[in-house]
Amino acid sequence: MIKVYRFEELDCANCAAKMEDAINKMPEVKHASINFMTQKLTLETDGEITTDLLKKIEKTCSKVERDCRLIF
């Protein structure tokens, strides 16, 4: 399944790259791509994208950039 989500308060392209790397290391994620210019995350998984996974991604991203939030 592929879905696109929006970020709020993503202020740094370098941070976006770090977040992308961290998300791609998650076992549930087949592929993730963050476009800093559009503030969007394209997320691909083999199964359903659950709220738990999205919360885990948001928590991971907030470790890199504290004020950044994933809108889902």
N, CA, C and O of each residue as an XYZ file, in Angstrom:
288
protein
N       0.843     -1.162      0.000
C       0.000      0.000      0.000
C       0.897      1.237      0.000
O       1.899      1.289      0.714
N       0.529      2.225     -0.802
C       1.260      3.490     -0.875
C       0.310      4.620     -0.495
O      -0.795      4.731     -1.026
N       0.763      5.450      0.428
C      -0.014      6.628      0.841
C       0.924      7.808      1.021
O       2.124      7.645      1.244
N       0.353      8.995      0.919
C       1.114     10.229      1.072
C       0.564     10.993      2.278
O      -0.647     11.133      2.444
N       1.477     11.478      3.109
C       1.122     12.225      4.320
C       1.872     13.548      4.314
O       2.920     13.675      3.680
N       1.337     14.518      5.013
C       1.938     15.845      5.064
C       2.597     16.089      6.424
O       2.114     15.631      7.460
N       3.702     16.814      6.393
C       4.380     17.234      7.609
C       4.019     18.682      7.917
O       3.698     19.452      7.012
N       4.073     19.046      9.180
C       4.019     20.430      9.634
C       5.303     20.713     10.389
O       5.804     19.867     11.131
N       5.824     21.901     10.193
C       7.022     22.371     10.902
C       8.286     21.590     10.542
O       9.173     21.431     11.381
N       8.373     21.111      9.324
C       9.599     20.481      8.840
C      10.468     21.597      8.267
O      10.196     22.096      7.176
N      11.504     21.988      8.992
C      12.249     23.201      8.686
C      13.621     22.987      8.061
O      14.287     23.958      7.701
N      14.053     21.751      7.925
C      15.446     21.524      7.532
C      15.532     20.338      6.561
O      15.053     19.244      6.859
N      16.149     20.572      5.394
C      16.295     19.506      4.401
C      17.184     18.379      4.919
O      16.936     17.208      4.631
N      18.214     18.729      5.680
C      19.093     17.717      6.252
C      18.338     16.839      7.251
O      18.537     15.625      7.297
N      17.476     17.463      8.045
C      16.655     16.707      8.996
C      15.694     15.779      8.257
O      15.460     14.648      8.685
N      15.141     16.262      7.148
C      14.232     15.431      6.346
C      14.958     14.183      5.838
O      14.385     13.094      5.818
N      16.199     14.342      5.435
C      16.987     13.197      4.967
C      17.257     12.207      6.101
O      17.206     10.994      5.897
N      17.542     12.727      7.290
C      17.763     11.858      8.451
C      16.482     11.097      8.810
O      16.527      9.912      9.142
N      15.340     11.792      8.739
C      14.057     11.152      9.027
C      13.770     10.051      8.011
O      13.337      8.956      8.371
N      14.012     10.349      6.756
C      13.785      9.372      5.690
C      14.610      8.112      5.928
O      14.101      6.999      5.799
N      15.872      8.287      6.273
C      16.739      7.134      6.566
C      16.191      6.315      7.730
O      16.149      5.086      7.663
N      15.775      6.991      8.790
C      15.259      6.294      9.973
C      13.971      5.541      9.657
O      13.786      4.412     10.112
N      13.092      6.148      8.892
C      11.826      5.498      8.536
C      12.088      4.276      7.661
O      11.441      3.243      7.833
N      13.023      4.384      6.731
C      13.331      3.263      5.844
C      13.949      2.078      6.582
O      13.952      0.964      6.057
N      14.464      2.293      7.774
C      15.029      1.201      8.572
C      13.964      0.445      9.365
O      14.257     -0.606      9.935
N      12.747      0.955      9.410
C      11.670      0.282     10.140
C      11.250     -0.973      9.372
O      11.070     -0.925      8.155
N      11.092     -2.102     10.084
C      10.764     -3.354      9.395
C       9.402     -3.341      8.687
O       9.204     -4.090      7.731
N       8.476     -2.514      9.135
C       7.144     -2.466      8.536
C       7.117     -1.686      7.233
O       6.162     -1.790      6.464
N       8.161     -0.905      6.980
C       8.192      0.014      5.842
C       8.961     -0.608      4.684
O      10.107     -1.031      4.833
N       8.310     -0.653      3.537
C       8.959     -1.144      2.321
C       9.820     -0.035      1.715
O      10.965     -0.273      1.329
N       9.263      1.179      1.634
C      10.015      2.325      1.135
C       9.360      3.613      1.627
O       8.135      3.725      1.677
N      10.190      4.568      1.983
C       9.706      5.888      2.397
C      10.539      6.955      1.707
O      11.747      6.807      1.524
N       9.867      8.026      1.330
C      10.537      9.145      0.682
C       9.934     10.439      1.216
O       8.714     10.599      1.238
N      10.795     11.362      1.645
C      10.335     12.658      2.129
C      10.771     13.724      1.144
O      11.950     13.827      0.806
N       9.813     14.515      0.685
C      10.095     15.647     -0.183
C      10.045     16.898      0.687
O       8.972     17.323      1.116
N      11.202     17.479      0.942
C      11.276     18.643      1.818
C      10.515     19.833      1.243
O       9.861     20.560      1.991
N      10.585     20.042     -0.052
C       9.938     21.201     -0.676
C       8.413     21.154     -0.540
O       7.781     22.185     -0.309
N       7.829     19.980     -0.679
C       6.364     19.859     -0.578
C       5.910     19.476      0.825
O       4.714     19.459      1.115
N       6.881     19.164      1.702
C       6.581     18.769      3.081
C       5.751     17.493      3.129
O       4.851     17.367      3.960
N       6.054     16.528      2.224
C       5.256     15.309      2.143
C       6.105     14.058      2.291
O       7.258     13.993      1.867
N       5.474     13.064      2.917
C       6.061     11.735      3.089
C       5.279     10.765      2.220
O       4.061     10.651      2.359
N       5.961     10.071      1.332
C       5.349      8.996      0.567
C       5.793      7.702      1.236
O       6.985      7.415      1.346
N       4.814      6.937      1.677
C       5.075      5.745      2.489
C       4.537      4.515      1.786
O       3.371      4.479      1.393
N       5.386      3.500      1.625
C       4.978      2.244      1.004
C       5.221      1.100      1.980
O       6.306      0.962      2.545
N       4.188      0.283      2.165
C       4.284     -0.896      3.023
C       3.705     -2.093      2.280
O       3.012     -1.939      1.275
N       3.997     -3.283      2.786
C       3.422     -4.492      2.191
C       1.968     -4.693      2.606
O       1.185     -5.296      1.872
N       1.611     -4.190      3.779
C       0.253     -4.364      4.295
C      -0.419     -3.042      4.551
O      -0.085     -2.027      3.939
N      -1.370     -3.062      5.459
C      -2.088     -1.861      5.855
C      -1.173     -0.903      6.606
O      -0.268     -1.324      7.327
N      -1.419      0.371      6.429
C      -0.694      1.392      7.183
C      -1.549      1.716      8.399
O      -2.606      2.335      8.280
N      -1.086      1.297      9.560
C      -1.861      1.435     10.788
C      -1.552      2.745     11.502
O      -0.526      3.381     11.259
N      -2.451      3.125     12.374
C      -2.241      4.314     13.194
C      -1.013      4.128     14.075
O      -0.264      5.077     14.306
N      -0.805      2.916     14.564
C       0.382      2.637     15.394
C       1.673      2.897     14.621
O       2.622      3.462     15.165
N       1.709      2.486     13.356
C       2.894      2.725     12.537
C       3.091      4.219     12.326
O       4.217      4.708     12.417
N       2.026      4.946     12.049
C       2.135      6.388     11.834
C       2.602      7.109     13.099
O       3.381      8.059     13.020
N       2.135      6.666     14.250
C       2.584      7.251     15.516
C       4.067      6.954     15.747
O       4.811      7.804     16.237
N       4.484      5.740     15.391
C       5.891      5.357     15.527
C       6.767      6.218     14.607
O       7.853      6.646     15.000
N       6.294      6.467     13.393
C       7.022      7.318     12.451
C       7.100      8.742     12.991
O       8.160      9.367     12.947
N       5.990      9.252     13.496
C       5.978     10.613     14.043
C       6.934     10.740     15.226
O       7.630     11.746     15.357
N       6.967      9.732     16.078
C       7.873      9.754     17.229
C       9.331      9.742     16.764
O      10.168     10.461     17.310
N       9.624      8.937     15.770
C      10.972      8.868     15.216
C      11.382     10.219     14.625
O      12.508     10.676     14.823
N      10.465     10.847     13.907
C      10.757     12.146     13.287
C      10.946     13.237     14.331
O      11.785     14.122     14.163
N      10.178     13.178     15.395
C      10.301     14.213     16.431
C      11.630     14.116     17.179
O      12.053     15.087     17.807
N      12.287     12.970     17.121
C      13.620     12.848     17.713
C      14.649     13.625     16.894
O      15.655     14.092     17.429
N      14.390     13.759     15.601
C      15.292     14.495     14.720
C      14.964     15.986     14.742
O      15.851     16.828     14.884
N      13.689     16.295     14.600
C      13.245     17.687     14.616
C      12.031     17.782     15.540
O      10.930     17.366     15.179
N      12.240     18.321     16.708
C      11.294     18.273     17.825
C       9.897     18.793     17.485
O       8.911     18.193     17.914
N       9.780     19.874     16.738
C       8.482     20.476     16.477
C       7.753     19.894     15.266
O       6.608     20.261     15.003
N       8.385     19.016     14.546
C       7.811     18.445     13.334
C       6.688     17.459     13.681
O       6.827     16.622     14.573
N       5.563     17.584     12.944
C       4.425     16.689     13.166
C       3.990     16.094     11.842
O       4.045     16.753     10.803
N       3.560     14.851     11.885
C       3.015     14.148     10.727
C       1.498     14.268     10.789
O       0.893     13.940     11.810
N       0.882     14.732      9.717
C      -0.569     14.883      9.684
C      -1.165     13.621      9.079
O      -0.905     13.291      7.921
N      -1.970     12.917      9.877
C      -2.634     11.691      9.374
C      -4.019     11.572      9.920
O      -4.725     10.612      9.609
